[in-house]
Amino acid sequence: MVGFQVIKSTNTEPDETLIGTSPKGFIEYYNKNIPDTFPVATIKTLNAFKAQYPSLFKEDGQWIIQKHRKKFMDWHASHSD
């Protein structure tokens, strides 16, 4: 039988991907963490996505990386020029 070891994290900082951020903060994180072949995010593309999916932004309009990144990535790949 294999045993499991619990590893305690020494990082006391909150996970930035779970905290709401501004569109600029989302763009900065998103563009820094996508493959080179993916289209980059812009204010224009974020606004278009947000207009199409307003129900994803009920919490105060903030962009939450963990919640919006994958959905935006899928949408943006099919809506880029």
Backbone as JSON Lines, residues from 0, in Angstrom:
{"i":0,"aa":"M","n":[0.84,-1.17,0.0],"ca":[0.0,0.0,0.0],"c":[0.89,1.24,0.0]}
{"i":1,"aa":"V","n":[0.5,2.23,-0.82],"ca":[1.28,3.46,-0.93],"c":[0.76,4.46,0.09]}
{"i":2,"aa":"G","n":[1.67,5.07,0.82],"ca":[1.27,6.1,1.78],"c":[1.34,7.48,1.15]}
{"i":3,"aa":"F","n":[0.58,8.38,1.68],"ca":[0.59,9.75,1.19],"c":[1.17,10.65,2.26]}
{"i":4,"aa":"Q","n":[1.92,11.63,1.81],"ca":[2.51,12.57,2.73],"c":[1.86,13.93,2.49]}
{"i":5,"aa":"V","n":[1.39,14.56,3.54],"ca":[0.81,15.89,3.44],"c":[1.93,16.9,3.51]}
{"i":6,"aa":"I","n":[1.98,17.75,2.49],"ca":[3.01,18.78,2.45],"c":[2.34,20.11,2.71]}
{"i":7,"aa":"K","n":[2.79,20.8,3.75],"ca":[2.23,22.09,4.07],"c":[2.95,23.16,3.26]}
{"i":8,"aa":"S","n":[2.17,24.04,2.69],"ca":[2.74,25.14,1.91],"c":[3.25,26.21,2.87]}
{"i":9,"aa":"T","n":[4.41,26.75,2.55],"ca":[4.95,27.84,3.36],"c":[4.52,29.2,2.79]}
{"i":10,"aa":"N","n":[3.84,29.17,1.67],"ca":[3.38,30.4,1.04],"c":[2.12,30.88,1.76]}
{"i":11,"aa":"T","n":[2.17,32.05,2.33],"ca":[1.03,32.6,3.04],"c":[0.27,33.62,2.19]}
{"i":12,"aa":"E","n":[0.75,33.88,0.99],"ca":[0.09,34.81,0.09],"c":[-1.15,34.16,-0.51]}
{"i":13,"aa":"P","n":[-2.22,34.94,-0.7],"ca":[-3.41,34.37,-1.35],"c":[-3.12,34.04,-2.81]}
{"i":14,"aa":"D","n":[-3.83,33.07,-3.34],"ca":[-3.66,32.67,-4.74],"c":[-4.2,33.77,-5.64]}
{"i":15,"aa":"E","n":[-3.34,34.39,-6.42],"ca":[-3.74,35.51,-7.27],"c":[-4.75,35.12,-8.34]}
{"i":16,"aa":"T","n":[-4.83,33.85,-8.67],"ca":[-5.77,33.42,-9.71],"c":[-7.19,33.32,-9.19]}
{"i":17,"aa":"L","n":[-7.38,33.42,-7.88],"ca":[-8.71,33.36,-7.3],"c":[-9.26,34.72,-6.89]}
{"i":18,"aa":"I","n":[-8.45,35.75,-7.04],"ca":[-8.83,37.09,-6.63],"c":[-9.26,37.88,-7.86]}
{"i":19,"aa":"G","n":[-10.32,38.64,-7.72],"ca":[-10.79,39.48,-8.82],"c":[-9.74,40.53,-9.18]}
{"i":20,"aa":"T","n":[-9.67,40.84,-10.45],"ca":[-8.7,41.81,-10.93],"c":[-9.33,42.68,-12.0]}
{"i":21,"aa":"S","n":[-8.63,43.73,-12.36],"ca":[-9.09,44.63,-13.41],"c":[-8.85,43.99,-14.77]}
{"i":22,"aa":"P","n":[-9.46,44.53,-15.83],"ca":[-9.16,44.01,-17.16],"c":[-7.67,44.08,-17.48]}
{"i":23,"aa":"K","n":[-7.0,45.16,-17.09],"ca":[-5.55,45.27,-17.35],"c":[-4.78,44.17,-16.63]}
{"i":24,"aa":"G","n":[-5.15,43.88,-15.39],"ca":[-4.49,42.81,-14.64],"c":[-4.71,41.45,-15.28]}
{"i":25,"aa":"F","n":[-5.93,41.21,-15.74],"ca":[-6.24,39.95,-16.42],"c":[-5.43,39.82,-17.7]}
{"i":26,"aa":"I","n":[-5.39,40.89,-18.5],"ca":[-4.64,40.88,-19.76],"c":[-3.17,40.58,-19.49]}
{"i":27,"aa":"E","n":[-2.61,41.23,-18.5],"ca":[-1.19,41.03,-18.18],"c":[-0.91,39.57,-17.82]}
{"i":28,"aa":"Y","n":[-1.73,39.0,-16.93],"ca":[-1.54,37.61,-16.53],"c":[-1.79,36.67,-17.7]}
{"i":29,"aa":"Y","n":[-2.89,36.87,-18.41],"ca":[-3.27,36.0,-19.51],"c":[-2.2,35.97,-20.59]}
{"i":30,"aa":"N","n":[-1.78,37.13,-21.06],"ca":[-0.81,37.2,-22.16],"c":[0.55,36.64,-21.75]}
{"i":31,"aa":"K","n":[0.89,36.75,-20.48],"ca":[2.17,36.22,-19.99],"c":[2.15,34.69,-19.9]}
{"i":32,"aa":"N","n":[0.95,34.11,-19.79],"ca":[0.84,32.67,-19.51],"c":[0.16,31.86,-20.61]}
{"i":33,"aa":"I","n":[0.14,32.37,-21.84],"ca":[-0.42,31.61,-22.95],"c":[0.71,31.21,-23.89]}
{"i":34,"aa":"P","n":[0.51,30.15,-24.65],"ca":[1.53,29.77,-25.65],"c":[1.7,30.88,-26.68]}
{"i":35,"aa":"D","n":[2.85,30.94,-27.28],"ca":[3.16,31.98,-28.27],"c":[2.21,31.96,-29.47]}
{"i":36,"aa":"T","n":[1.63,30.81,-29.76],"ca":[0.76,30.68,-30.93],"c":[-0.66,31.18,-30.69]}
{"i":37,"aa":"F","n":[-1.03,31.46,-29.44],"ca":[-2.37,31.93,-29.12],"c":[-2.47,33.44,-29.34]}
{"i":38,"aa":"P","n":[-3.66,33.92,-29.74],"ca":[-3.83,35.37,-29.89],"c":[-3.82,36.04,-28.51]}
{"i":39,"aa":"V","n":[-3.23,37.21,-28.45],"ca":[-3.14,37.93,-27.18],"c":[-4.47,38.61,-26.87]}
{"i":40,"aa":"A","n":[-4.71,38.82,-25.6],"ca":[-5.91,39.51,-25.15],"c":[-5.68,41.01,-25.22]}
{"i":41,"aa":"T","n":[-6.74,41.73,-25.51],"ca":[-6.73,43.19,-25.52],"c":[-7.98,43.68,-24.79]}
{"i":42,"aa":"I","n":[-8.02,44.95,-24.48],"ca":[-9.22,45.52,-23.86],"c":[-10.42,45.29,-24.78]}
{"i":43,"aa":"K","n":[-10.22,45.46,-26.07],"ca":[-11.31,45.27,-27.04],"c":[-11.86,43.85,-26.98]}
{"i":44,"aa":"T","n":[-10.99,42.83,-26.95],"ca":[-11.46,41.45,-26.92],"c":[-12.1,41.11,-25.57]}
{"i":45,"aa":"L","n":[-11.57,41.65,-24.48],"ca":[-12.18,41.41,-23.17],"c":[-13.57,42.02,-23.11]}
{"i":46,"aa":"N","n":[-13.73,43.22,-23.64],"ca":[-15.04,43.87,-23.64],"c":[-16.04,43.09,-24.49]}
{"i":47,"aa":"A","n":[-15.61,42.56,-25.63],"ca":[-16.49,41.77,-26.49],"c":[-16.92,40.48,-25.78]}
{"i":48,"aa":"F","n":[-15.99,39.82,-25.12],"ca":[-16.3,38.61,-24.37],"c":[-17.28,38.91,-23.24]}
{"i":49,"aa":"K","n":[-17.0,39.97,-22.49],"ca":[-17.85,40.34,-21.36],"c":[-19.26,40.71,-21.83]}
{"i":50,"aa":"A","n":[-19.37,41.37,-22.98],"ca":[-20.68,41.72,-23.54],"c":[-21.45,40.47,-23.96]}
{"i":51,"aa":"Q","n":[-20.76,39.47,-24.45],"ca":[-21.41,38.23,-24.88],"c":[-21.8,37.34,-23.71]}
{"i":52,"aa":"Y","n":[-21.05,37.41,-22.61],"ca":[-21.3,36.55,-21.45],"c":[-21.43,37.36,-20.16]}
{"i":53,"aa":"P","n":[-22.41,38.25,-20.07],"ca":[-22.54,39.1,-18.88],"c":[-22.82,38.31,-17.6]}
{"i":54,"aa":"S","n":[-23.43,37.15,-17.71],"ca":[-23.74,36.36,-16.51],"c":[-22.48,35.85,-15.81]}
{"i":55,"aa":"L","n":[-21.35,35.85,-16.47],"ca":[-20.09,35.42,-15.84],"c":[-19.49,36.5,-14.95]}
{"i":56,"aa":"F","n":[-20.08,37.69,-14.96],"ca":[-19.48,38.83,-14.27],"c":[-20.44,39.46,-13.26]}
{"i":57,"aa":"K","n":[-21.25,38.65,-12.61],"ca":[-22.22,39.17,-11.65],"c":[-21.57,39.63,-10.35]}
{"i":58,"aa":"E","n":[-20.41,39.15,-10.0],"ca":[-19.8,39.44,-8.7],"c":[-19.3,40.85,-8.54]}
{"i":59,"aa":"D","n":[-19.34,41.71,-9.37],"ca":[-18.89,43.1,-9.31],"c":[-18.07,43.45,-10.54]}
{"i":60,"aa":"G","n":[-18.18,42.64,-11.55],"ca":[-17.52,42.95,-12.81],"c":[-16.04,42.63,-12.88]}
{"i":61,"aa":"Q","n":[-15.49,42.08,-11.82],"ca":[-14.05,41.76,-11.79],"c":[-13.75,40.54,-12.64]}
{"i":62,"aa":"W","n":[-12.56,40.51,-13.16],"ca":[-12.06,39.34,-13.9],"c":[-11.35,38.43,-12.9]}
{"i":63,"aa":"I","n":[-11.75,37.17,-12.85],"ca":[-11.13,36.19,-11.96],"c":[-10.43,35.18,-12.85]}
{"i":64,"aa":"I","n":[-9.14,35.12,-12.74],"ca":[-8.34,34.3,-13.65],"c":[-8.8,32.85,-13.64]}
{"i":65,"aa":"Q","n":[-8.99,32.3,-12.46],"ca":[-9.4,30.89,-12.36],"c":[-10.77,30.65,-13.01]}
{"i":66,"aa":"K","n":[-11.64,31.63,-12.96],"ca":[-13.0,31.48,-13.49],"c":[-13.09,31.82,-14.98]}
{"i":67,"aa":"H","n":[-12.36,32.83,-15.44],"ca":[-12.55,33.35,-16.78],"c":[-11.49,32.95,-17.81]}
{"i":68,"aa":"R","n":[-10.31,32.56,-17.37],"ca":[-9.2,32.32,-18.31],"c":[-9.53,31.27,-19.36]}
{"i":69,"aa":"K","n":[-9.97,30.1,-18.95],"ca":[-10.24,29.01,-19.9],"c":[-11.4,29.36,-20.82]}
{"i":70,"aa":"K","n":[-12.46,29.93,-20.26],"ca":[-13.61,30.3,-21.08],"c":[-13.22,31.36,-22.11]}
{"i":71,"aa":"F","n":[-12.45,32.36,-21.65],"ca":[-12.0,33.4,-22.56],"c":[-11.07,32.82,-23.62]}
{"i":72,"aa":"M","n":[-10.17,31.94,-23.23],"ca":[-9.23,31.34,-24.16],"c":[-9.96,30.59,-25.27]}
{"i":73,"aa":"D","n":[-10.95,29.78,-24.9],"ca":[-11.72,29.04,-25.9],"c":[-12.48,29.98,-26.82]}
{"i":74,"aa":"W","n":[-13.12,30.97,-26.24],"ca":[-13.89,31.94,-27.02],"c":[-12.97,32.75,-27.94]}
{"i":75,"aa":"H","n":[-11.88,33.23,-27.4],"ca":[-10.97,34.1,-28.14],"c":[-10.32,33.38,-29.32]}
{"i":76,"aa":"A","n":[-10.0,32.12,-29.15],"ca":[-9.39,31.36,-30.24],"c":[-10.31,31.27,-31.45]}
{"i":77,"aa":"S","n":[-11.62,31.24,-31.22],"ca":[-12.56,31.15,-32.33],"c":[-13.09,32.52,-32.79]}
{"i":78,"aa":"H","n":[-12.71,33.58,-32.1],"ca":[-13.19,34.93,-32.44],"c":[-12.06,35.89,-32.78]}
{"i":79,"aa":"S","n":[-10.86,35.39,-32.98],"ca":[-9.75,36.29,-33.33],"c":[-9.61,36.37,-34.83]}
{"i":80,"aa":"D","n":[-8.99,37.45,-35.26],"ca":[-8.8,37.69,-36.7],"c":[-7.7,36.84,-37.28]}
